[in-house]
Amino acid sequence: MEEKNTEKRLDFIREKITNELASNKNGGKLLFRFPPEPNGYLHIGHAKSICLNFGLSQEFEGAGTNLRFDDTNPAKEDQEYVDSIKKDIEWLGFNWEGEPKFTSDYFDQLYDWAVKLIKEGKAYVDDQAADVIASQKGTPTTPGTNSPFRERPVEENLELFEGMKEGKFEEGSRVLRAKIDMANPNMHLRDPFLYRIIKKAHHRTGDKWCIYPMYDWAHGQSDYIEGITNSLCTTEFEVHRPLYNWFLDQLAEADKTRPEQTEFSRLNLNYTVMSKRKLLQLVEEGVVNGWDDPRMPTISGLRRRGYTPASIRNFAKTVGITKRDNIIDVSLLEYAIREDLNKTAPRVMAVLDPIKLVIDNYEEGKTEWLEAENNPEDENSGTRQVPFSKELYIEREDFKESANRKFFRLTIGKEVRLKNAYIIKGESCVKDEDGNITEIHCTYDPLSRSGSGTEESKRKVKGTLHWVSAEHAVDAKVNLYDRLFSDEAPDSRKDPETKEVIDFKTFLNPESLQVIEGCKVEPSLKDNKAGDNFQFQRMGYFILDQDSTPENMVFNKTVGLRDSWAKKN
């Protein structure tokens, strides 16, 4: 098997695979898998694993990656999550091998193998409650205590296990355990659970089963059934590897591919919560507007926020694959999307806090169509026509009646350039009875139009403002999103007195969403569709939201032009 990509592979997993190919391990076969549990939406941490497992099958000739749903807990799983996971993987630009697979496809085989272990005296039914069994586990430095049911006769275990399968016993009344070693230093080998009773309908198998396999029992055997060669998982499963191998030792046949587990560091981001349980809590309590809320670290939330597949893949590549856990600064993720959108997003003009600007010496009723560059970073992006008229909108903060030398925007008696248009000079302003400015008046130099080639057009002024023609402006709503949490480690802070972990919701950022109505955008934006990305000049990057319509346009802020958090800190 030859590699498609000849560039040097630096991370330890790719080095390991290259060495395996050189030694013709498994006959040169490579098959990976991505095994999510369908109990929530995928987040940016899963994206790292997706990019690794599916990326490897793109890099190595003849390799493949299975998508297998670890659907062993019907109490938490749902078809909605299955569908969202498939959508996320495809959106990121990856394809799985054949049809999606499910651990539930293997329930019959797993049950038969459990019976085999019972017959060989390697598994037994325990009648004790889970908390009692937990109390017998011991500690990492002290051995556990054998269950009083550990030496049950094989025939009795077979009969009880059959009864568990047939629904004769209540939830929590019995479990099937592997008989390994209650004194083993690795507590995962101290007679772990194989099956528990759950009397809930499964999203695929319905009411066929009322016993369900535990992760450690189902995972490795599913890898084995599928012929997985490299089972890649995060470092918290390193202590599970001896159990993974113990099960394979009991069941694997010499002439079949035996999977090998390798661990890599999980993705940890500051200012972010990655626990699916906690993310579900935010959704269910209405803290956010669903799993795809643009403040969420879910892939669907990032997509709605305006992140692109390329930006997430590049982020995963930059983070890299290591064995050591560390905290990645979320600004690196924000940098990845800025870099991508800077190259690809059209530049447009939008005014978020509009105030009217009247050009006193511009002809009444006249409209000019001025040429504007779509993206200076892309020479093939072309240009567009934007309307210019006597009355415009500019940002309220771009005008001060009087200002110091460091204010390079519009003020009375000073000149600025209007982007793609003319040089103007502030003349006066109109105020309401409370002294608030409601309208600005200026004059323009008719010979100073950008790109006209005149001497006047080449004059240098210090400020350039974006604007929108009042007559042609389109109303829009803009959602300004910020980080959901204001603390770097929202789910691991401890109370200095009690030493207990503080509720992560304590650190929710009250300014994570600001909704702005009455924004004004240039008319070309009406021709775009949901999911299109833009740079609002001088403001940042935005995406047209899925709830937007031509009559009610909605934009979500993806990220600012610069890292504003770095400035705050």
C-alpha positions, 0 to 999 in steps of 0.5 A: 500500500502506497501513501498518497501524500509524501510530505513528512509525517511528524506526529506519532500516530502517522509514524506508527502507521508508516512503520506498520505498512513497512512491516506489512502488518495486517497485510498492509490493510488500514481501516479506522473508525469514528465511533460517536455516541448519538446522545448529543451534537458533536463539538469542536473536540470531536472535530479533532478526532474526525479530522484525524480518523477520516483524514488518515483514510484520505492520506493513505492509499486504500485505507478507509474509515468506518462511521459507527454509532455507539448506541448502547444506552437507549435512555440517552440516544436519539435519531436526531443525534444520528442525523446531526452527526452524519451531517457534521461529518459530511459538512467537514468534507469527509466520507465514511466507508460503506453504510454507517454502522451501529453497535446495535448491529452487533447485539446478537453477536455480543450476547453470544460472546457473553454466553461463551465467557459465562460457559468458560467461567469468565463471567457471572451474574451479580445480584448486588446493587451498583453502589454496593459493587462500587464499594467493593472495588477498593482503591488504586492502592488497595485490592477490591473484595470479591462479590459473594456471587463470583463463584456462582455455578455456570448453569445458574449464571446462564439461566439468570443471564437468559432471564435478564435478556427476557426481561424477568428482572427489574432495572438495577437488580442484576448485572453481568460482570467479567471475572478477571482480578479484584486485586489488579492495580488497574481498577478497570480489570476488577470484574467490570460490568458487561451488561446492565438492565435498561427497560427502554425502547431503543431508537433502532431495535425497539423493544427487542432488548432490555439488556445493553452492553457496556462501552468497554465490552461493546467497543473493542468487539465492534472494532474486531467484528468490523476488522478495524486495524487502528482504534484511535481514541483519546488519552482518558481511555489509556487505562481502559486498554488492558481491558480492551486487550483482555476481551480480545484475548478471550475472543479473537481468532488467530487468522482475523485482524486484531485491532490495536488501540492507540491514544492521543490527547483530547482537545481542550479549549479555554473559555469553553465547556466540552462536556455533552452533559453540560451542553445538553443542560444549557440547551434544556434550561434555555440558556442557549437557543438550541444545539446550533446556537452560534455561541455553542462549541458544537460543530452545528453552532460553529457552522451557524456562527460562520465557521467554514469546514476549511477553517476547522480542518486547518485548526485541527492541523495546527493543533496537531496530534500529541500524547500530552494533554494541554489547553488550547487558546480559543483565539487560535480557533478564531485566528483560523476562521479569520485567515480563511475568510480573509481569503474568501469572504466578499467585502460589503458595506453594512452600518450597524448603528446608523446615523444619517449623513446629508451631502449638501452640495450633492444633486437632489435625486441623483444616484451614482453606481460606484465600482467596489472591489469584492475581495482584494485578497482574491484577484478573481473575485471581481467587482460590484456596483454600489449605489451612492446618493445625497443621503447616506448612513454612516456609523454613529461612532464615526462622527464627533462634533469636535474631537482631538487629533487622534480621532481620524473619522468625521468631525466638523471642519475635517475631511475623510474619504467615503470608501469607494466614493468621495472625500467629504468635509464635516459642516454641521449637525442637527440635534434633538431637544435632548442634545443628541445628534440626529443628522450630520451635514457635509460637503463633498469634492466632486473631483475626488471619486476613488479610482477616477485618476484625478489629482483630487482623487489622489489626495491623502486623508487620514480616515476612511468610512464605510457607508450605505445609500439611505435610499437603497439601504436594506434593513437587517438584524445583526446578532453580535456573538461573543464567548459564552463564558467569561472565565478561562476554565468555567467547569473546573473552578473551585470555591477557595473555602469549600474546595468544591467545584463551582457551577459552570453556569456561574461564569456565563458571559452576560454579553455573549449575545447582543441583538441589533435591530435597524441595521442598514446594509447595501442592496447587493446582499439581498441576492445572497443565500443563507450560509454565505459569508461576508466581511462587513468592512471595518466591522468583522466577519458575518454570515447570513443566518438560516432564519434570514429572508429577503424581507427580514435579513439576519446576520450573525457575527462570526469573529472580529477583524482582530482579537478583541479579547487580547486587547481586553486582557 
